[in-house]
């Protein structure tokens, strides 16, 4: 089991990692700072992969006025497990006027993997959250013939649910090929952002590539903007989501997008 707890707080013009606690194989590198003082942190999982029975828990608190972005330097790999299920949980708590972004690299679900990933963000009034998950089913011609992957999201503000979703994909089941499911496309992505306005929907649709065999969508559900990708390339999903993230940063909070250096490696 691995756990990591981080508290981000304002220290003058900068956001810093005020408290850090970890056990097992979950670490962070030193924090980087954007020109406006926002904090960027890379989450490290030294084993490089997750197997059945593993439990990884990330808890993050963004204190009032904090600005932080969390990402990973490489894809998360969920390996084959004959019986036991791996558990990944991400819990985020945002205080008033905090801004938190959870933008990891893709997750690769290997054939035969059994895993669950649950993300929950609790927002105070005046705080804003952006986050994405990009999931690749299968690694080679065998695809995702066996196993099971469950992924859930829940965004709350002041105790009320803003948006929630649950994806349950069984290896070798009809959802992989059916038109009502993944339609034979092995990569699915979701990007959510709070604080968006209706006029931003068309702007973000404008940065989506021509569809071709990849599908893109943008929807505003209450105050939560939801961008979707369904296709064949994690890189295409990241490019679309990255453009949407940069646009939303500017329009929602007036902040320039400074992509983490690790995204270019």
C-alpha positions, 0 to 999 in steps of 0.5 A: 500500500502507498499513500501520499498527503499534500497540503498546498498553501500560499506563502507570499506570492507563491504557492508552496507544499506546506505539508507532505506525508507519505508511506510506501512507493508514492513520492513527489519531486521538488516543486516547480513554480510558474511565473505567477507563483503557481506550484507544479508537482510531479507524482512519482510511483517508483515501481512503475506499475500497479498489480492486483492487490496494490492500494494507492491513495493520494490526498491533496488539500489546497488551502485558501488562495493556493494555486497548484497543478499535479501531474505524473512523469509517465503513464500509469500501467495496470498489469494483469491480475488473475484474481485480486483488484488494485485500488487507486484513489484520489481525494482533493479538498479545495478551500475558498479561492483555491485552484487545483489541477489534476492532469496525469499522463494516461493510464494503460490497462493491460489485458487481464488487469483488475483495477478501480480508480476513484477521484473525488474533489470537494470544493468550497465556494469560490474554488475551481478544479480542473482534471482529466483522465485518459485511459488506454485499454489493451497494449497489443493485438489482444486488446482487453480480452479479460479483466475489469476496470472501474473508474469513477468521478465525483465533484462536490461543492459545499456538500452538493454534487456538481457532477458524477460519473462511473465507467465499468469496462469488462474485458471481452464484453460488448461495451468494447465494440458496441456503438453505445460503448467504445465502438472499437476504440481503445482510448477514452478520455474525460476532462472536466472543469468547474467555473466555465460559462456557456460561451466557452463551449463553442470556443473549446469545440473550435480547438478540437481537431477534425474528427476523422476516426477520433470523436470529440465532444464538449458539454456544459452540465451546470457549472461543470464543463465536460470534454470527451475523447474517444479514439485510437491515440492517447497523444491525440487526447492529450493534445485536445485536452491540453488546448482546452486546458490552456483556453480555460485557464485564460478565460476562467482565471486569467492565468497563462498556461505553462505546461509542465516540462515533463510533458515535452519529454 
